[in-house]
Amino acid sequence: MSQTNDEVEKENGGRFGQGFPPESIAIVGISRNGRSKVPGYDGLRLFQGLRDYGYAGRLYPVNPKADEILGEKAYASVVDIPERLDLAIVTVPAPAVPRVIDDCAAAGVRYVHVCSSGFGETGLAEGLRLEEELREKALKGGVRIIGPNCMGFNVPSKRITTFPDIGVLPEGGVGLISQSGGHARLFMMNAASMGLGLSAAISYGNGLMLDAVDFIEYLAEDDRTQVICVYLEGIRDGRRLAETVRRIVPKKPVIIWKGGLTDAGSRAAASHTGSMAGSEAIWRAFYRQTGAVRVDTLEEMAEAAMAFQMLRPLPGARAAVMTMGGGSTVQSGDLCGRANLAVPRFSPETQKEIPKFVSSVNQGLSNPMDVPGVLMDPIAFTRLLRVVAQDPNIDVLLVGLPVEAALGGFGQTTQALVDFNRESPHGKQVAAAITDNWGPHEIEKQCREAREMGVPLFPTFTGACLALNRVAGYYRFLGRRDIRA
Amino acid sequence: MSQTNDEVEKENGGRFGQGFPPESIAIVGISRNGRSKVPGYDGLRLFQGLRDYGYAGRLYPVNPKADEILGEKAYASVVDIPERLDLAIVTVPAPAVPRVIDDCAAAGVRYVHVCSSGFGETGLAEGLRLEEELREKALKGGVRIIGPNCMGFNVPSKRITTFPDIGVLPEGGVGLISQSGGHARLFMMNAASMGLGLSAAISYGNGLMLDAVDFIEYLAEDDRTQVICVYLEGIRDGRRLAETVRRIVPKKPVIIWKGGLTDAGSRAAASHTGSMAGSEAIWRAFYRQTGAVRVDTLEEMAEAAMAFQMLRPLPGARAAVMTMGGGSTVQSGDLCGRANLAVPRFSPETQKEIPKFVSSVNQGLSNPMDVPGVLMDPIAFTRLLRVVAQDPNIDVLLVGLPVEAALGGFGQTTQALVDFNRESPHGKQVAAAITDNWGPHEIEKQCREAREMGVPLFPTFTGACLALNRVAGYYRFLGRRDIRA
């Protein structure tokens, strides 16, 4: 049965957000030597990681056997800490977690982030029983649990992180909610090279009390967040998610990657976070009805976020494609076709204009265009971009560049793209993609530089097609919504 | 109307192969200063490239205005060269090519490789007329044309290349036929890092006389070639291609990437090589009926070739998937599902055996498996591989490794895979893939090392799923064929 947000919030002890990001944190389950009993989690590393990140709030180590840890006074229990805490991070083994929840309730701790695994996700009776015990104690004690089985969060603007190995991330407009800490971590590790800055990244593991909807609501209200990215495995209350997302979409794009939509993937989701994955058909209807942007991989999610951050609204997804080499042009056309990015014929005016400065030998004059000579000549290239920009059949320009050119730095070709986007003739914008980026290449630096200069350069052509289509689809959805309203 | 191979060969002057690779080559259109009139082609660079490659045959520069070029005596025309040539490479502008064909006919040159563009691919009346003139002159004069609008070939074992900028390629069992010289070049540039050695790579541009079928026939008879890769845009005689491929498939796999199967792609194919692309439905029937292995990108082609080279026949494509991290396991399952690689449940025996040495906390015991601890422990990992190998539900093992592990070198994990494939318990084989290889990474070296040790390590997980499925599909096709025969 579906609940209203008010009902859920009342049940869970209020809306998520007050006291987050936390200004005071206790770490429960912190050893003096960094040897944690729980594989993968280590309070000492989390403590050190928060310090290294430059966390400006108050940090309290909790260890009944220590007097001090890393020069900080240690407490036997959260109840001994002389302030009401925003957050306790718990890394003790699963069977010891219920007692920590009792302590947190007694101490009036707002949020308890349970890193520890060994709960519902095991599928075992003992894990399920422990999880139910956590819920009961938390509800009774007015404590809100993040997790369990959860890697936590990262808020660059507040210098707070529970991912100690990632380092400082650039601040920005992308908010990430992920049921998987591993995916959150990977997204963060690649965010900088994708040109993405983060407002917050929050993983929530089993989502026992606070789950995706609560965190999505939080990012919807957060002024720093311009684009919301969500990785889901399962969801407790599908109708509540749909209603929330539908409400937020007109304000900001909500990009959702739903894992476990195949048989094998859904079996894995069940044992990862104890999630019921739901069928492809149900989720297709969800996307159609809410206007959430569908992606199917982490890379697609990052590329869609990058496109939303870098492009103004697109009126449609009819692309003019310009690339180098016959085979590459055929491939570009096919990749557009498979990603449902339209590559229409040029208008008669454009067709008349182009031959005036593009030779017909080895140069395709139709769309997609094979224009190697033009791409190497900034004056001709700028002219071509402007001619194509005035074509009423075209919504967006997409330039395919070979990886060899990328590795050499694009030079004046990039400058032509930069200038075009700065001026945006006829309101048009241009994106670029590496056409042949397979096999390992070292183009990270080049990609980043192009993005810093305002050119959304994608590491793959398929990624660019999909991302552009998604941006256009979002605004198409908004348009239809306005007409209906 | 379809022709038999005999009819076509008679018309084109005999089967392709005699005199190839050529033992004597003239280069027609070679300047003294390397400044060619035809953009993109340069006889001097081709000449120098053949020398640098270590070509052991006889090389003749043809330039009526020079006495010698790079220390080699220059001839005014091919008719002046004092031997019957296997090959003339022509880089003069399109309008001058017919006269060169006349000269080659007079001199009894076997093959003429026409690099020059400006023929049928332009779609212009003049180009089409010139192309028809070439055909008539060649047929009358008993000369066979490769091209026009063609970048040529590379035969590492004979040190012969018309791709002067690629360098020496490793010899091996992969033969490539490509209508696009650009794709051939890109394939060759990535072949070494994909662990592929080449028997020959041949591009044929507009395919005026000799086309894909002739070259496929050649590779079918070539003992060095174990796997045939083909990139096609269009084909003159579909029935002849189908009959030829159907005949070859039982001997060696024929991997075909058909470009231009979408609207935009087929428009580009028309202006690239003047090809009629054909519909998706026709080509789907072609693949089904011939047993050709379908791929849809260059990367997929290289990965399928790598899988065919490294794996023995697979009886099926039911995979046991082992990876690290919950989210990554869900994703692996979904990628398998989308690539139609089956991930069946383990047999009851396997399910009973695994918990004996794999802990249930944070470790999925179903397929796909989330076994981070096991993958880091070579003894447990070896044991897991062996337990899974005896499962009758499993045809092949697939290990997903995070890029971080790859960048660090896999160490003992790789050794466990190497040992497994060396011994191949119960006839099973293992492959590996990077699960999170997005964003640019520098793992080329690691991938190559794993392959050199006998582990088919794919740069992407999707690529691995697709490639394994293709290998299995090929052998499934062979099995069905044997039953029908």
Contacts between the chains, C-beta under 8 A, distances in Angstrom:
chain1	res1	chain2	res2	distance
A	39	B	361	7.8
A	39	B	362	7.4
A	39	B	373	6.8
A	40	B	362	7.0
A	40	B	372	7.9
A	94	B	361	7.9
A	117	B	361	5.6
A	117	B	362	4.6
A	118	B	361	4.9
A	118	B	362	7.8
A	121	B	326	7.5
A	121	B	362	7.8
A	122	B	360	5.4
A	122	B	361	6.5
A	124	B	360	6.3
A	149	B	362	7.7
A	178	B	327	7.4
A	179	B	327	7.6
A	180	B	325	7.5
A	180	B	326	5.7
A	180	B	327	2.7
A	180	B	328	7.9
A	180	B	330	7.2
A	181	B	327	7.5
A	182	B	325	3.8
A	182	B	326	6.4
A	182	B	327	4.3
A	182	B	328	5.6
A	183	B	327	4.0
A	183	B	328	7.7
A	183	B	331	7.7
A	186	B	436	5.3
A	189	B	439	7.9
A	190	B	438	6.6
A	190	B	439	4.1
A	193	B	439	5.2
A	193	B	440	7.0
A	194	B	439	6.7
A	231	B	327	7.1
A	233	B	327	7.8
A	233	B	330	6.0
A	259	B	327	6.9
A	259	B	330	4.2
A	259	B	331	6.2
A	259	B	334	6.2
A	260	B	330	5.2
A	260	B	333	7.2
A	260	B	334	6.7
A	261	B	334	6.2
A	261	B	337	7.7
A	262	B	333	6.2
A	262	B	334	4.9
A	262	B	336	7.2
A	262	B	337	2.5
A	262	B	338	6.5
A	263	B	333	7.8
A	263	B	337	6.1
A	263	B	343	7.5
A	264	B	321	7.4
A	264	B	332	7.9
A	264	B	333	3.5
A	264	B	334	7.3
A	264	B	336	5.3
A	264	B	337	5.2
A	264	B	343	3.6
A	264	B	367	7.2
A	264	B	368	5.8
A	265	B	330	5.2
A	265	B	331	7.2
A	265	B	332	7.9
A	265	B	333	3.5
A	265	B	334	3.5
A	265	B	336	7.9
A	265	B	337	5.8
A	266	B	333	7.4
A	267	B	333	6.5
A	267	B	343	7.9
A	267	B	366	5.4
A	267	B	367	7.4
A	267	B	368	7.4
A	268	B	326	7.5
A	268	B	329	4.3
A	268	B	330	4.4
A	268	B	332	7.2
A	268	B	333	4.3
A	268	B	364	6.2
A	268	B	366	7.5
A	268	B	368	5.1
A	268	B	370	6.9
A	269	B	330	4.8
A	269	B	333	7.9
A	271	B	326	7.9
A	271	B	329	7.9
A	271	B	364	4.0
A	271	B	365	7.3
A	271	B	366	5.9
A	271	B	370	6.9
A	272	B	326	3.2
A	272	B	327	6.9
A	272	B	329	6.2
A	272	B	330	5.7
A	272	B	364	6.8
A	272	B	370	6.5
A	273	B	326	6.5
A	296	B	334	7.5
A	296	B	338	7.7
A	297	B	331	7.2
A	297	B	438	7.7
A	298	B	331	7.4
A	298	B	436	7.3
A	298	B	438	6.8
A	299	B	438	3.8
A	299	B	439	7.8
A	302	B	438	7.6
A	321	B	264	7.4
A	325	B	180	7.5
A	325	B	182	3.8
A	326	B	121	7.5
A	326	B	180	5.7
A	326	B	182	6.4
A	326	B	268	7.5
A	326	B	271	7.9
A	326	B	272	3.2
A	326	B	273	6.5
A	327	B	178	7.4
A	327	B	179	7.6
A	327	B	180	2.7
A	327	B	181	7.5
A	327	B	182	4.3
A	327	B	183	4.0
A	327	B	231	7.0
A	327	B	233	7.9
A	327	B	259	6.8
A	327	B	272	6.9
A	328	B	180	7.9
A	328	B	182	5.6
A	328	B	183	7.7
A	329	B	268	4.3
A	329	B	271	7.9
A	329	B	272	6.2
A	330	B	180	7.2
A	330	B	233	6.0
A	330	B	259	4.2
A	330	B	260	5.2
A	330	B	265	5.2
A	330	B	268	4.4
A	330	B	269	4.8
A	330	B	272	5.7
A	331	B	183	7.7
A	331	B	259	6.2
A	331	B	265	7.2
A	331	B	297	7.2
A	331	B	298	7.4
A	332	B	264	7.9
A	332	B	265	7.9
A	332	B	268	7.2
A	333	B	260	7.2
A	333	B	262	6.2
A	333	B	263	7.7
A	333	B	264	3.5
A	333	B	265	3.6
A	333	B	266	7.4
A	333	B	267	6.4
A	333	B	268	4.3
A	333	B	269	7.9
A	334	B	259	6.2
A	334	B	260	6.7
A	334	B	261	6.2
A	334	B	262	4.9
A	334	B	264	7.2
A	334	B	265	3.5
A	334	B	296	7.6
A	336	B	262	7.3
A	336	B	264	5.2
A	336	B	265	7.9
A	337	B	261	7.7
A	337	B	262	2.5
A	337	B	263	6.0
A	337	B	264	5.2
A	337	B	265	5.7
A	338	B	262	6.5
A	338	B	296	7.7
A	343	B	263	7.6
A	343	B	264	3.7
A	343	B	267	7.9
A	360	B	122	5.4
A	360	B	124	6.3
A	361	B	39	7.7
A	361	B	94	7.8
A	361	B	117	5.6
A	361	B	118	4.9
A	361	B	122	6.5
A	362	B	39	7.4
A	362	B	40	7.0
A	362	B	117	4.6
A	362	B	118	7.7
A	362	B	121	7.7
A	362	B	149	7.7
A	364	B	268	6.2
A	364	B	271	4.0
A	364	B	272	6.8
A	365	B	271	7.3
A	366	B	267	5.4
A	366	B	268	7.6
A	366	B	271	5.9
A	367	B	264	7.2
A	367	B	267	7.4
A	368	B	264	5.8
A	368	B	267	7.4
A	368	B	268	5.1
A	370	B	268	6.9
A	370	B	271	6.9
A	370	B	272	6.5
A	372	B	40	7.9
A	373	B	39	6.8
A	436	B	186	5.3
A	436	B	298	7.3
A	438	B	190	6.6
A	438	B	297	7.7
A	438	B	298	6.8
A	438	B	299	3.8
A	438	B	302	7.6
A	438	B	459	7.4
A	439	B	189	7.9
A	439	B	190	4.1
A	439	B	193	5.2
A	439	B	194	6.7
A	439	B	299	7.7
A	439	B	444	7.2
A	439	B	459	6.9
A	440	B	193	6.9
A	440	B	440	7.6
A	440	B	441	6.1
A	440	B	442	6.2
A	440	B	443	5.3
A	440	B	444	4.2
A	440	B	447	7.0
A	440	B	459	6.4
A	441	B	440	6.1
A	442	B	440	6.2
A	442	B	442	5.8
A	443	B	440	5.2
A	444	B	439	7.2
A	444	B	440	4.2
A	447	B	440	7.0
A	459	B	438	7.3
A	459	B	439	6.8
A	459	B	440	6.5
